[in-house]
Amino acid sequence: MKKLLLSITLMLGMSFASKAADVCPWDTFKEVVHTYKTASGQFLNLTETEKMEFLKAADAMKVRLAKHENEFSKAKLKKINVAVNIFKFIWESKPVPVMVDEEVPVPPTLS
């Protein structure tokens, strides 16, 4: 009965809040996914702290889901892994702007 209740709770998208933090991992995860879907520019400009919070939240959710041996948990775990891998790839492949100190001379025009 306990497993059934937990599965239903997970299906509804709810999570048990961590006693160590005020924000549950699911809320942090959802916020970043929502930003990715609705504001790609803002997603690319997330701070390193926000990225780390997202990765920690994903890890916490993976640990909780790994404890359960049902199909829903396995599917949810797979979706979390895919999202984390995609987001890491995007964040790591983001081009870094380089400031050029040299001035490029303009050739004189022929008249």
Buried (B, 14 or more C-beta within 10 A) or exposed (E): EEEEEBBEEBEEEEBEEBEEEEEBBBEBBBBBBEBBEEEEEEBEEBEEEBBEBBBBBBEBBBEBBEEBEBEBBEEBBEEBEEBBEEBBEEBEEEEEEEEEEEEEEEEEEEE
